[in-house]
Amino acid sequence: MQWFENPLIAVCGENQERQVAETKRDCKQYVPIAGKEELPPVQHFESYD
């Protein structure tokens, strides 16, 4: 998800929390989705509603 030109936000599949996706940190819970070769589409929003 992305609001305006802010950093991308990802929903963690493990704990369902929203986190900034464009950071230089490693997620210890990250597991690639089996059989998923493409990234999911980014949802763009023009308001915070």
N, C-alpha and C positions, 0 to 999 in steps of 0.2 A: 504494500500500500504506500502511496506517496501523496502528501498534501502539498500543493503548490510546487516549489522547487526544493523543498526540504529533503533530508536524507530518506532513503527507503526504510519502511518499517516492515518487519517480518513477524509472523505469528509462529512461535515456537511450537512444534508438533508434540514435544514431550510434556510441557507444562502449560500450554495454551496462553503464554504471556506474549505481549507485543514487545519487540526489541528492535533497536536500530540495526539495520542489516548492513549498513556501510561503515563498519568500524574495523579496525585492525586488531581484533581480539578473536581468540578461538573459543568455540562453544564445545565444551567437553561432552555434551549430550548429542552432538550432531551425528546423524546417521543418514547417508544418502538414501533416497527413495529408490528401491529396487525397480528396475525397468523404466525409470523416469529419466530420459535423456535430455529433455527440454526443461527449461525453467518455467515455473508458472507465470502467467502474465501479470504485469504490475497494474494494480488498480489505481487510477489517478483521480484525485478529488480536488474540487475547486472551492470547497468550504469545509468547515469543521463540524457541520451538522451531522 
